[in-house]
Amino acid sequence: MNAMSRRTAVFSYTALMLCALIVAGCMGDKGKELFETAKFEEVQQNREHAVKLYQEIVKKYPGTDYADKAAQRLTVIGQSK
């Protein structure tokens, strides 16, 4: 592999990793935002909307802390996926 090909490969790899980090960061924020909105809906006695938001978090962000928290809230308020 010549120097130019090596530089191109390193640049491509770096760009890919940066994009992955950005996407991962956005996913975490979105789950957090939805979770906070769902909690607010619970406080406002809008249970139906809270359930929909918790279900959306579980579906869109499986394996995340917010999906786990949302699943717990669904159990507490008597709903499942």
Buried (B, 14 or more C-beta within 10 A) or exposed (E): EEEEEEEEEEEEEEEEEEEEEEEEEEBBEBBBEBBEBBBEBBEEEBEEBBBBBBBBBBEBBEEBEBBBBBBEBBEEEEBEE
